Amino acid sequence: MAVENKKNTRIAIPYLLPAAIAIFIFTVLPILYTIFISFTDYCGDNRLNGNWKFIGIDNFLQIFNGKFSSSLFPVFGWTVIFALLSTGGSFLVGLIAALLLNNENVKERAIYKAILILPWALPVTVAILSWKGLLHGSEGSINNILVSLGIMSDSNRILWLEDPFFARMWLILINIWLGFPYMMNICIGSLASIPKDYYEAADVDGAGKFIQFIKITLPSLANTAYPLLISSFSFNFNNFGSAYLVTNGNPAGESIYAGKTDILASVIYKFAVKKELYATGAALGIIVFVILALISYVQMKLSGQFEEVK
């Protein structure tokens, strides 16, 4: 048996090697390089003239004690709120849609599902930029509709993306709109896997629909939902696309490094690309990774994902 396993391993190596090489080149090496430059002064002129050197943990200290330190915790707080509301909102809307589509009395379920899945089917960049156009202060369709309905006057159009509250609100709503179809599909699959015998037994015992939802549906969804929510939170925590494409981090904040709608991922981009502070951006990227790893670990620990199935 052992000889046969070794033979199978030797046969598999040539097929696995290209994938392993690709993972090493495109994943492992960039991570190692990011860690390396985070301990150097690889920034601006030092990068161009080749005079960069090893400076230890100075970049990490600069983040916590330097010019960006006053914005670090507000940006971190907003990033957590953005990720939580986007994840929770997407799951809630997706669950409601799944429950409605799971009703066998709805004859046009396939049509409704095809319509509701459109936000997921559209290219993300196109969808986000479309929303940016809709929210334009002077020419956006949303303001035009509100003006035509007499809800607002033409001279008092709301600058949705220039007001911190509205910009953050729309950023979260757009993210929920983009994310709920995925949650809906997962929930539909999970709901279909729940044995109907459970509900029939609950009916016999006199349990109402709400009790059945609390006692049967939600616990049955939990095993699927917990890993899904954790991975979705991690994605939204680093969702650079929405934060950058919708508002570009604006409106401007007190710091030159972060706007009111910037999340940590977009701040890393500004450090590296706009300010040419590559090493500082790399250090912040490592900090974000550690924070996200700790949050994910706590979430998985509390949800019992590390417990063995008996």
N, C-alpha and C positions, 0 to 999 in steps of 0.2 A: 504493500500500500504506500509506504514511504517512498519507494523507488518510483512508483507511478506518479505521485504528487510532484516529485522533483522533475520528472520528465515533462509533466504538464506545465510546470513553472517555466522551464527552459523554452517550451514552445510558445508560451504567452509573452515572454520578454520582448521579442521583436515587434509585436503588435502594440505593447504598452509603451515602448521606448519613445516613439514620436510624441505621444501625449505627455509623458514625463518631462521630456526636453522642453516642450512648449510651456508647460507649467513653470518649469525652473526659469526659463528666459523671461517670460511675460508676467510672472507673479512673484517668484522668490527673489530674483535679482533686483527688481524695483524696490521691494520692501527692504532688502539689505542695504541698497544704495540710499534710500530715504533715511534709514537709521544712521548710516555713516555720515551723511552731510549734516544731520541735525547736531552733530558734535563739532562742526567746523564753522568758519565764518564765510561760507560759500555764498556770498551776496554781492550784488552790484559790481563795482569795479574790481573787487577781489576775484570774482568769477571770471571777468574778461581778461585780466592780466595774469591770471594764474598764481596770484600771491595768497590764496586762501590757505588757512592752516587750522590745525586742531585747537579748539578752545574749550573743550570739556562741556560742562552743562550750562554754559553762559546763555545759550539760546533759550533754554527752559526757564532760567532765572529771569531773563528779559521778558518773557511772556507774563510771568506772575508779578514782577516788580518794575517792569519798564513802562513805556508809553501805552501799551495795550492793556495793562493790568486793570485800568478803570472800566474797560469795556468787556473784559473777559467774562465776569459773572453775569452781567445782563445778557450778553450774547448766549452764554450757556443756558441761562434760564429760559430765554425765548426758544432756543433750540429744543429743549426738553418739552416745553409747552406745545410747540409746533408738531413734534413727533408724536406726542401723546394724543392730541386732538385729531391729528390726521389719521393715526392708526385706529383710535377708538371710533371716530366718525365713520371711517370707511367700513369698519367691521359692522357697526350698527346699521348703517344704510344697506350694506350687503346682506346682512341677516334678515332684515325686514323684507327686502326684495326676494330673497330666497324663500322665505315663509309664504309669501304671496304666490310665487311661481310654483311652489310645491303643492298648492291646493289643486286637487284633481278637478274641481268644479270650474276652474278657469280654463276654458276651451282654447283660448288663443295664447297659451303659455309660450309656445315656440316663437311667436311673433314678438311678444313682449321681451322675451329673453334676448332676441336678436337686436332689439332696439336698445335695451339696457346695457348690452355688452359693447356698444359703439365706442364709449370713451376709452376702453381698454384696447380696442382694435385700431384706433387712430394712432399715428406716430406721435409720440409724446411731445416732441418739439413743436410740431404743427398745432397740436391741441392747446399747448400752453400759450403760444404766440397768438392764437385765435382769441383766447380769453384776454390777452393783453390788449388786443385791438378793441374788443367789446367794452373794456373798462376805460378806454381813453376818455379823458375829461371833456374835451370839446367835440370830438367826432365819434365817440364810442356809441354803439347801438343801444347799450343799456340806458345811458343818459338820454338818448334820442327818444326811446320808448317812454321813459318817465316824463319827459317834456311834452310829448304828444298826448299823454294821458292826463296832463295837467297836475301831476304830482309835484313837479318842480318847474320853476321858470327857466327860460333859456339863459338868463343872466346869472342864475345861481346854480349852475351845474356842479355836481359833486366831483371833486378831483379824487377819485377812488384810490389811485396809486400814489398820491402825494400826501395823503393823510396817514399817519402811523397806524391808527386804529383800523381804518378801512383797508389799508394795504395788507395788514396782518390777517384781517378777517377773510379777505378774498384769497389770500395765499393758502389758507387752511381749507376754504371751501373748494378751491380748484384742486387741491391735493386729494380731498375726499372724493370729488367727482372722478378723478383719474383712477383712484384706487378701489372704489367700491365694486366694480364688476368682477375683479379678481376674487375678492372676499365672497361675493355672491355665488360665483361658480363653486368655490370650495364648500360653502355652506349647503348648496344644493346637493352636492355629492354626499356630504355627511348626513343630511336629512334623509336622503334616499336609502342610506344604509341602516337606518333605525328600524328594527322589526316592527311591523304593524301590530303584532301581538301585544306589545307593551301598551299601546294606546287602547286597544280593545279591552285589556284587563283593567286599565284605569277607568274606562267607561263603566265597566261592570261594578267597580268599587265606588262609583259616583263622583269621580274626580272631574272637575270642570276643565275647560281648555287652558285657563291660566295655570292651574296646578299641574296639568300635564306638561305645559311648556317649562315650568320651573323644575319639576321633578324628573322629567324624562328627556325633553329636547335639549335643554342647556347642558346637563351632565354628559349626554351623548356627544354633544358638540365639543366638549372641553378638550378631549384628547387631540382633536384636530386643531382646535382654535388656539391653544396655548403656544405651540411651536410657530403657528402662522402669525400670531400677534407679535411674538418676540422677533421673528425675522422681519416683519413689516415695520416694527418700531426701529430696528437697526437701519433699515433702508431709509425711512423717513428722517432719521437723525442725521443722515449724510446725504439728504436729497438736494444736491447742489442745483440740479436742473430747474426745479420750481423756483427756488429762492433767487436764482440768477436771471432766468429768462423772464419772469413776470415783473420783478421790481428792480433787478440789478442791485439789491440790497437797500435801495432807497425807501423812504426819505432818509436824508443824511442825518447821522447821529452826532453826538458830541465828539466822537473820535474820528480821526481821518482814516482809521483802519476798518471801521464797521458802521454800517447804516442801521436803521431801525428794524429792517426785515432780514438782515444778514443772519445766517446760521453759521455754525463753526466751519462747515465745509466751504462756504462761499468766502469766509474770512481767510481760510488757507489759500484759496485761489487768488485773492487780492494780495496777500503777502507775497506769493511766489511770482505771479504774472505782472501785476500792476506796480508793485513796490520793489520787485526784484529781490525780495528778502527770502531767498530760496531756503536757506538753512533754518530761519525762524518758522517758515511755513512747514518745513519737514518736522520740526520739533512740535509744533502745534498738532500736526497730523498724528504723531505718536501719542500725544496726550489724549486726543479724541479717541484713538483706538483703545487706549487703556480704559478710559471712561466708559466707552461703549461695551467693552468686554466685561467690566465690572457690573454694569447695569444689566446686561444680558444674563450674566451668571446669577445675580440675585433673583431676577425674574424666573429663571429656570429652576432655581433652588426652591423658591416659594411655591411654584406650580407643581413641584414634585417630578420634574422631568428627569432627574437623576436617579429616581427610585427604580429598582428592578421590578419588572412585571412578574407577578407570582401566578 
